[in-house]
Amino acid sequence: MAVLLLLMLNDVKGNMKTREPIVVVIKIYWLVAEIMYVLSIVALLGVFAYFCAMKVRHYATFQEGLALAPQLPTVAAPYLAWIIPLVCFAVCAMIIYGFMQPRLLKLGLWIYLVLMVLFTAFIGYILRHPVDAPCECLGLDENWRWKKHFWVNTGILTITGLAIWLHYKRIVATIGNEHSENPGKK
Amino acid sequence: MVLLIKQEVIMKRTLLSLIALGAFVTSFAGTIVKEMMQDPTIWEYNDGTHDRTSNPDCRGAGPLCATEYFLNEDGSLGAATGNVRNGVRAN
């Protein structure tokens, strides 16, 4: 992270020598945007890593929780208990490798967003129908109430939206721009 | 010049990829280690049966269905962890 920051700062410093304030301001704007972009993706990966670790470690509890949830078919519980963490793993792998292949990163972020929308919608449904509320062990942390899960998920959704927005704005020119695969070509 | 820019882009992307991998591995391993270092716990139903389970079924049980306790080495209940499981809630 420090090396990356040095690389970026060096870029800004180089422009300061040219004494063009507007260029310096734009470069600082890019620097802030790139840091925000990287931090948001790191945060998103951290959340899914935590979720996967919790579900793998407490597999039995997760499977039982899924089987007891009235909204889901009981027979699907053993499969879902593996499929959900595996999908999260796959999305994280896509995002990590995506830094080398920006198109893969974009796809990974979109799948992340879709998954988070699904999870949040499921929690929203639970909050609307509290009589059928399943075990909190299905969520990110089994000690949280569903209302807390909902607000945390909303925050994660916002961060995902921000990461996708930064990716599309191409503010993060060297990371998010798939056309910068060959920077010399026009 | 073009080669230099291309090298810088590749270096930046590799670094970012490593940072992302590091964040994922740290979070995953940290969670597993934290969970493994925790003392074993067990849930006990609050319905008077004192039945114990690793995952209480609280459907239709109403609020404060089960309480989580630390498990002593001899299998007896230790102190409460402070976690409770609720069934039907009105929130």
Interface residues (C-beta under 8 A of the other chain):
Chain A: M1 V3 L4 L7 V38 I41 V42 L45 G46 F48 A49 Y50 C52 A53 M54 V56 R57 H58 A60 T61 E64 G65 L68 P70 C92 I95 I96 Y97 F99 M100 L127 P130 V131 A133 C135 E136 C137 E142 N143 R145 W146 K147 T174 I175 S180 N182 P183 G184
Chain B: V2 L3 I5 K6 E8 V9 M11 K12 R13 T14 L15 L16 S17 I19 A20 L21 A23 F24 V25 T26 S27 F28 A29 T31 I32 E35 M36 S54 N55 P56 D57 C58 R59 N83 R85 V88 R89 A90 N91
